[in-house]
Amino acid sequence: MRIRLLLALIAAGVSAGVAFGDIKSATSRAKAGEFDAVAEISCAQEVGEALGPCEAAVARDDASTVVVVTFPNGFARLLMFEGGDFLRGNTTMSGVGTDTDWSLSDGLYRVRVDDQQFELPAIVVTGS
């Protein structure tokens, strides 16, 4: 019994390491400007601001996706997804990227990171 539990924990750790490696690779690709797709999404940089158009550049690696959203003023934020779930945003002068909320409904991700809001079609995140 203990051996099975130990093997299960090792397998879970290896799987978690693979997932982490995927997001790390996708993040590295995004930071290097190696994108798989570019799209226009809706976003707002400040609380109370109406959603407007922003550029979204997408880097994928297996089940990991990093979307670099660039606001009209040139400020950019990375949004990180794993297996279709939103994980976090990168640390910026606007905040550390962990004060978040998100949902997926009718093929549209609604993501809030710090004071910023983003609406991304699911195809931008998943590729399909």
N, C-alpha and C positions, 0 to 999 in steps of 0.2 A: 504494500500500500504506500509506504513512504517513498519507494523508488518511483512509482507512478506519479506521485505528487511532485517529486523533485524533477522528473522529466517534463511534466506539464509546466512547471515554473520556468524551467530552462527554455522550453519551446516558446512560452509567452514572452520571455525576455528577448529571445532571438527575433521573434516577430515584431516586437516593439522597436528593436534596434533597426530592423529593415525599414519600418515606417518612418522612423526618425531620419534615417539616411536618405529616404526619398524626399522629405521636406527640405532637408539640408541641401540636397542636390538641386531641387527646384528653386530654392532661394538663391543659391550660387548662380544658377543660370539667369535668374531675373536680374540680379545685381550686375551680371556681365552683359546684359542686354540681349541675351539669347532667348528670343520669344517664339512661341508656337502660333500665336494669334494676336491680333489687335482688334479692339472693339470700342464702341462708344457706350458708356453706361450713364446712369443718373447718379449724381452725388451732391452733397452739400458739405461745405467745410466748417461752417459755424452753426451753432444752435439757432433755430428759428429761420435760417436761410432756406429759401426754396430750392428744391432739387434742380440741378441743371446738368448740362452735358460735361462729361469728363472722359479722357482717354484711358482705356484699360489695356495693358499689355500683359499677356498670359504666358507663363512658363510652367510646363508640366513635367513630372517625372513619376511614372507609374500612377499611383492613386493620389499623388500630391500635386497641388496646384498653388502657385503664387501669382497673384494679380497685382501689378503695379498700377495704381490709379493716380493719374496726374490731373490735378485741379487746373482750372483756367489760368491761375496765377503762377503755375509752374511747380508748386509744391506737390510732392509725390508721397504716397503711402503704400506699403506692401500689405496685402491681405493674404493670409495663409490658410489653406484648406487641406484636409486630409480625408480621403474617402468620402468626399462630398460634405464633410462637416467643417464649419468654420472653426479655426483654432485661435487665431489672434492677429493683431496688426503689429507692425514693427514699432520700435521705440522712435519717437520723433520729438521735436520741441513742443508738439501739441499734447504729448502724453506718452505713457509707457506701452500703450497698445493692449493692455489686459482688461481695461474697463470696457467691456463689450456686451453686446446683445445681438442675437441674430435669429432669423427664421427662414424657412423655405416653404413657400406656398404658391401653388399654381405656376410652378416653373420659374419663380423669381426669388432670389435671395435678397433679404433685407438685412443689412448689417450696419451696426453702429459700433464705432471704435472711438472712445473718448467722446468728443463733441461732434465728430464727423459721421455722416450717414451715406450709405451706398446702396444702390439697387442694381443687382447684376442678374441677367438672365442665367438660368441654370447651365445652359450650353457653354457659357463663358467659363464656368468653373469645371464642369465635367467633360467638356469637349464633345458631348453627344446629347 
